[in-house]
Amino acid sequence: MARTILHLDMDAFFANVERVLNPSLKGKPIIVGGNPEGRGVVSSASYEAREYGVHAAMPMSRAMKLCPHAIVVTPHHHRYGEFSERIYRILKIYAPVVERASIDEFYLDLTGCDRLYGDMLGLAGKLKKVILRETGLPCSIGIASNKLAAKIASGQAKPDGLLRITPAKEALFLSRLPLKELPGIGKTTHEKLRDMGIRTIGDLARFPRSLLVNSFGKVGESLWQRAGGMDREEVRERARQKSLSQEKTFERDSEDPLFLKTTLSHLVEEVGYRLRKHGMRAKTVTLKIRYSDFRTITRSTTGGEVDGDAEIYQIARELLEKAHTRRVRIRLLGVCLSNLTPAVEQKQLFEDKGEKSKSSLYRSIDRIRDKFGLKLHLGSSILHRQE
């Protein structure tokens, strides 16, 4: 039986989430990213901005030169995670197996479900409508007999499109596309293939298999198979998240203690909020430091379970004080929480009023963030309590 795989890719995900949060941005060129006057990069761009050549990972300074009238929006990563989770839950209603490939793309294995839903094109169209109605976000869907063809099909269907590749027609569909559309080909490999006269995926599929293996080894074998539309990778549910992290690259390198500790408290609050939203506690706290000379170090400590910002900050601050021994400015700080365990409430004979009050405070702040998407930073109060 031929498999039925859907690849669902959210269109300009970060930018469109920002439009849902702020409807006045609808129809306007949006760039989600860091400070254009610093080292910020583009996280996402609306299609109105992409028409000017703006794309993800581009330096913000370059993006603003290409599209000077674009509206710059600071990323709200926790809100993107919330929308991603809502989409995942919708998809789980319709598909027995859903793989979250990234925050904004999903694979669905619907093999054998045609008896339940009938035409898969009809189901895909329904999914698009349900997601748009429930989240306000558009998406594109590709349907094929394997993950590779489905992913490329959704890319060809963008924006807000739907494309199905008939089983056994994968190679024909791919053959007309430029080589860059085949996932997994890096810049160096792409240049080498072009030097060999290979311009399209069809050129790659027709190229002698033995020559590709001689030139690229096992990678050459994989390239040849994928160019022919062959992909046996299964759709798999991902295991429970193993870690949560947040980091920030500074606009200017710094070794100012107050600035570093304030930034650290903000990072802790961001990652602590996500930890509690996942219903988890962390046993390991890791600090990441990248200096101006690009030397990067990490320091970790493992102990009891924590989920409160104050406790996490105290651990991270101690790691920073011990680790930052070089007289070199810092370029980046990061905090990672790992060894995650479910946050199970335990009844105690004698109630700890302090712990209850602290938990109530975090729940209240998190509810406000849930409702309004505000970045409520309590860094100053945390620093005041700890020092």
N, C-alpha and C positions, 0 to 999 in steps of 0.2 A: 504493500500500500504506500503510495506517495504521501509524504508528510505535508501538512499544511501549517506553515509558519507565518506569523504576522510580525512585522517590525513596525512599532509605533514610535515615531519621533516627534517630540513637541517642537513647534515652530518658534524660533527666536525666543526660547523659553524664558530666560531672565527678563528680557525686555517686555514680553507680553504679560508676565506676572506683574511687573511694575505698572502696566496699563490697567490691570484689574484693580490694583491697589490705588491707582490714581487715574481715573477715567479721562482727565483732562489731557493726558498724554496720547490719547488715541489719534492715529493718523499722522503723528509727528515723528521726525527722525530722533531715535533714542539711542544713546550709547551708555551701556551699563559698565562702569569701570572705575578706576582710581583717579587721582588728581591729574589733570592734563598737564599741569606745570611741574609735575614730579616724575616718578618712575612708574606711574600707573599703567596698566595694560587693559585692553578691552576684554571684558568677560562675555558680553553679548551685545549685539546690535540689531535694531529693528530692520526690517527689509527696506524701509525708507532710507536708512543710513547706509545699508549695504549697497544701494544703487550708486553711491559715491566711492565705493571701493573699501569701505570699512569692514573689518572682519575680526573675529575673536583672536586673542593673543597679540594683536597689533598694539604697539605703544600708543598710549592715549594722545601724546603730543602729535603723532603722525595722523591719527584718526581725526583730530580736530582741524588739522590742516586740510584734509580731504573733505570734511563736512563741518565747516565752521559754525553753521547754524543749528547743529544737533544739540539736543538737551542731554546733559550728562547726569546720570543717576547713580548714586552710591549703591553698591550691591547690598541686598538684604538676604543673606544666605539662609538664615533660619526660615524665612518665609518660603524660599524656593524649595527647601526640604519638606515643608508642610504641604505645599501643592503637589510635590512629587509623591508623597505618601497618599494623598487623596486619589490621585490618578491610579496608583498601584491598587488601591482597594477597589476601585471601580472595575479594573481589569480582572481582578480575582473573582468577581461575580460571574464573569463570562467564560473564563479560560481555566482549565484544570492546572496548567503549569504556566507561570509567569516569571520571566527572568528580568530583573532590573539591571540592565546593562550599564546605566549611568543615571544621574539624577533626572535626565530628560528623555531617556529612550528605553524601550521595553520590548522583549521578545515574548510572543505567545505561541504555545504549541497547541493547535486546535485539530490535530490529526484525529479523524473519526468523528468530529463534532458536526460534520455536515448533516448527519442524521437528526441532530438536535436543532440546528440553526438553518439548515438548508444552504442556500448560496452564501459563500464566504464574503463575497463583495457586499451583500446586503448587511451582513453582520458588521463588517468593517465600517460601512457607512453609519450604522447605528452607534458604534463605539465613538466615532467622531462627534456625532450629535450629542450623545450623553455626556462626554467629557466637556464639550463646549457649554452645555447647559449647566453642568454641575460646577465647573471651575472658571468658565469664561475664556478658556484657552483653546486655540486651534492646534491641530496636529496633522501630520501626514502619515499614511500607512502604506507599507509595501507587503504584498502577499506572494509567497513562492514556496517551493518544496524544500528550501534550506535557508539557513540564517544569512549566509552571504548574499544570495540573490534578493532576499527580502529586504535586507538593509540597503542595498544599492537601489532597489526599486523605490523605497520610501524617500531616498535622497532625490531621485529623479522626479518624484511626485510633488516635491516642495514648490511653493508653500500651500498648505491646506489642501493637499491632494490625496489621491488614492490610485494605486497601480498594482495590478496582479500579473504575475508572470506564469504562463501556462506550464505545467510540468513537462519536462523534456525540451523546453524552449529556453532554458537558462543561458546556454552558450550563445544562442542566436541573439538574445537580448543584450548580453554583455559585449558581444563582438564589436558593436558599433560605438562603444563608449571610449573616451580617452583613457589612457593608462592611469591617470591620477584618480579615477573613480574607483579603482580597486583598493580596498582597505589594506593597510599593513605594508605598503611600499614606502620606504623612507626616501629621503632626498638623494642619498648616495646611490641606492639601488635604482631609483628612477632615472638618474643621470646615466648610469651604466647601461640600463636597458635602452635608453634613447640612442646611446652611442652604438648599440647593436642593431639599430634601425627599427626598434619596436616603439610604435606610437600609440597604438590602441590595444585594448584588451584582446581583441581578435588577433592582432599581430602576435601577441604573447602566446595565445592558445595554439597558433599555427607554427610557432617556432619549434625547432627540434628539441624534444624533451631532453635528450642526452646532453646537448650543448648547454642547456640551462642548468642541469645538474653539475656538469663540469665547471661551470662558471660560478655557481652560487651554492653548491652542495645541497643539503636538505631543503634549504630555502628555495632553491630552484625547482625542486619537485613540487613543493607547496604552491609556488607561483603558477606552475603549469596547470595543476589541478584546479586551482581557484579560477584561473582565466577561462577554463572550460566549464565553469559553473558547478563544479563539484565541491561539496562541503558536507561532511558527516557530523559536524559538531551538534550536540544535542542542546535543547533549551533546558536549562537547569535553574531551579530555585537557588538563590544565593543564601549562604549560611548567615546566621545572625551577625550583625555588625560587630567587629572585633575591637575597633578603636574609633575615637572621635578626636579631631584636631582642628586647631584654628591658628593661623599665623598672619603676620603683617610685615610687609617690607616698608621701611620708613622712606618718607620723601627726602630726608637728609639723614645721613649717618649720625649717630648720637652715642654719647656715653654719660649723659646727664642722668643721675640716679632717679630723680623724681619722674622724669619723662619715661624712663624705662619701666619703673614700677607702675605708673599709671597705665601705660600701654599694656603691661602684663595683666593688670586687673581687668581691663576691657576684654582681653582675649579670654580670660578665665570666665567672665560672665557670659560671653558668647557660647563657649563650649560647654559650660555648666548648664545653660538653658537647654541646649540640645540633648545633653545627657539625661536630664530629667524628663524631657519630652519623649525620649526613647524608653522611659521607665527603667533606667539602669543606674547602677553605682559603679565607681571605678576603684580598683585597688592600686593601679600604677599611674603616676603622674610623671610625664616626661617634658623637659624643657629643651627647646631648640634655639641655638644662637648662631647667627651667621654674621661674621665680622666684615668690615669694609674691604678686606683683602680676600673675601669669599671663603675663608676657612670656616667650616661649619662643625659645631660640636653639639652633642646631646647629652643630657644628664637625666637620670631617672631615679625614682624611689618607689618602693612597693611596701604597702602597709595595710591598714584597715580600709574598709569600704567608705568612700566619700561621695557625696553628690551636692554638697553646698558650696557656694562660691567662696565663702570666707575660708573654709578648710582647704579647698583646692588652691586658693591664692597663697595661703601661708606656706604650703608645700612648695609651690612654684617659686615664690619669692626667696625661700631658703636655698633652693637649687640655683637661682640666679646669683645670689650673693657668693655662693661657693664656687660657681663655675666661671664667673666673669673676673678673671685674674689678669687678663692681658690689658695693656694700656693702648687698646685699639678701639676705635669707634665701632658700634654695632649697626648692622644694616638690616637685620631681620630678627624678630622674636617669634617663637611659636610655642604652643602648649598642646600636648597630646594626652588623652586619657585612654587607658587600655586595661586589660584584664577586667572586662566589664561583666557584671553579674546583675540579674534582675533585682529591682528594688522591691523587696517583699516587706510589707509592714508587719512588725512583730508586736503583739500585745505585751505590755510590761505590767507587773504587779504594782510597782511604784512608778507613776508617770513622771517623766522628766519634763517639767514645764518649760525649761529653756529650749530643749530640743523641739518640743511641740510648737513653741512660738516661732522658732527659726524656720521650721518647715512650713508653717502657715504664711510667713513672710514671703518665702520663695514661691509658694503656690500663688499668692496674690499678685506678685510681680509677673510671674509667667502668664497668668490669665490676662493681664493688661497687654502683654506682648502679643498673646494670641489674638486679642481683639483688635488692637490698633497697629500692630507691627512696629512698635516703638523700640528704639534702642535705649533702654533705660539703664544708664551706667551708674552703679553705686560705688565706683572705684574709690572716690574720695573718702567715703565713710568706711570702706574696708581698710584702707591705708591708715585711717585715724584709729581704728580699733586695734590694728596689729602693731602700731609703732608708738 
